[in-house]
Amino acid sequence: MKRTGPTNYQLQQLLAELERISGDSKFWKRIMVDLRKPSRQRRTVNVYKINKYAKDGETVVVPGKVLNVGDLTKKVDVAALNFSSGAKEKILAAKGRTFSIKELLLNNPDGKNVRILG
């Protein structure tokens, strides 16, 4: 069976955009490798892990889905492929921001000062 990559149209568009804009950035190449994995192998990160490993005021990227388990006490900006509704509420309640990986790419094409979790 021939491997074809992600079939999700939005993910295909995101990967094409990453390829076009990222240039030689090792950070964005690592994100592309993680996003090309099958959906069952993509990362899932619970809110408590973000609270445990991220510093206050930091930007975190999750090349997968952010889930609701745990509490968040730090102000953290989180970019991810998907968010559960409860996770999004908890991040916003902690005065953080949620946005897509594409928005992070447009705002930070070099990938500086961003931590990958998962």
N, C-alpha and C positions, 0 to 999 in steps of 0.2 A: 504494500500500500504506500502510495506516495504522500509524503508530508507536505501540506499546503500552507501551513501557517494559520494565523487567526482568521476566522471567518466573519467576525464582527466588523461591520463596515466602519464604525467610528474608530475602532482600534486600528484598522488598516490605515485610515486617514492620519491618525496620530503617529503611527510608525513612519509614514511617508514624510510627515512634517518634521519629526525628530531627525530623520535621515538628511533632510534638506537644510535645516537650521543648525544642527548641533556641531557640524564641522569635525574637528579632531578632539572634541571634549571626551575624556575617558568617562566622566560622570554620566553623560547622556548615552554613551555606548553601552554602559552597564544597565541603564534603565531599558534600553531597547532589547538587550538580551533577555532580561526578565519578562518583558511584555510579550516577547515572541513565544514564550513557553505555553504549553497547553493550559487551559483554564484550571484544570484540577491540580496543576503544579504551581500556579501563581501564588503569590504571598497573600496571607490573610493576617492582619495585625489587629489585636484588640486594643481598646483605649488604654487599659492599664499598662500595656507595654510601651505605649507612647509616653505615658506619665513616668515610667521607670527609666527609660533610656534617653529621652529628649531633655534638653536644658530649657529653662524658662526663656521665652522670647525667640526660640529657635524655629527654623523652617525644616519640616520633615517631609520626605516623599515616600509613599508606599506604592510600589509597582504592583498593585493588586487591590484588595478590598479592606476597608477599615470597619471593624465590627464593634459592637456595643459593650462588651463585657468589661467591667471595671469602672473606676472613676478617674477623672482628670482634674488635677489641681494646678497645673501650670498653663500659662498662656503660650500656646504653641500653634503655629500655622502649619496646616497639614494639606499636602497635595496627594491625591490618590486617583486610581482608576475608577473606583466605586466607593461609596459610603453607605452604611446602613443608616436608616433615619435616626435611630437612637444615638449612634456615634456622632452624627452631624450635630445633633442637639447638645450633646455633652461637650463637644469642642467649642461650639458657639457660647455655651453657658460659662465656660472657663475663659471667655474673652479672646479666644483664638479665632482663626479664620480657616475655612475649608475652600479649596479650589481644585480644579482639574490639573492634570499633569501638563496639558496643553497651555493653560494659563501660566503655569510656572515656567515653562519653556519660553514663552513670549516675554515674561518679565525678567527672567534670569537665564539668558541663552548660554552663559558660561558655566552655570551650575555651581557657582561659588556659595559657600556658607550654607549648604543644604546637606542634611543627613539622610541616608537611605535606611529605612527600617524594614525588617521582615525576615 
